């Protein structure tokens, strides 16, 4: 299983950094694109559970979701996926997150 679905039902998400294009290369400023050629954006979210534990996650999404810092949001179709790479003999690994949409809670409640 490459994509691992994330159950967001017990979490509250707040936008903590504005949407910005995700870069493939920091030096050239090349923007990452999805398989359809659309720009991929990255949004910083805080994820808090009912016990008050907070984690910060960067979530990739196709297109600008139009959310602002401080908004309570819902990442729709949130998945995590494991990655690893070796650069100059140094191995790095982690989990990245992607969502189908990131919508303000008021818009999510109306849908």
QUILIN-V696150 format. One record per residue. N is the residue number from 0. RES is the residue in one letter. PSI is psi in whole degrees, -180 to 180 (* if undefined). Layout:
# QUILIN-V696150
n->(N N)
res->(RES RES)
psi->(PSI PSI)
This chain:
# QUILIN-V696150
n->(0 1 2 3 4 5 6 7 8 9 10 11 12 13 14 15 16 17 18 19 20 21 22 23 24 25 26 27 28 29 30 31 32 33 34 35 36 37 38 39 40 41 42 43 44 45 46 47 48 49 50 51 52 53 54 55 56 57 58 59 60 61 62 63 64 65 66 67 68 69 70 71 72 73 74 75 76 77 78 79 80 81 82 83 84 85 86 87 88 89 90 91 92 93 94 95 96 97 98 99 100 101 102 103 104 105 106 107 108 109 110)
res->(X X X X X X X X X X X X X X X X X X X X X X X X X X X X X X X X X X X X X X X X X X X X X X X X X X X X X X X X X X X X X X X X X X X X X X X X X X X X X X X X X X X X X X X X X X X X X X X X X X X X X X X X X X X X X X X)
psi->(119 -48 131 114 141 125 110 3 -28 15 150 128 137 134 122 -10 139 155 137 150 137 131 139 -39 117 -35 -41 -18 14 129 136 141 149 -176 -19 0 6 148 141 131 161 134 131 125 145 139 115 138 178 -14 -4 2 132 133 148 133 142 127 127 146 145 125 163 118 -11 32 159 157 134 -15 139 128 168 120 115 131 37 130 153 150 141 141 156 151 157 122 123 40 -3 122 132 149 160 -171 130 159 145 146 155 -39 156 115 146 147 -39 -39 -37 -37 -32 -25 *)
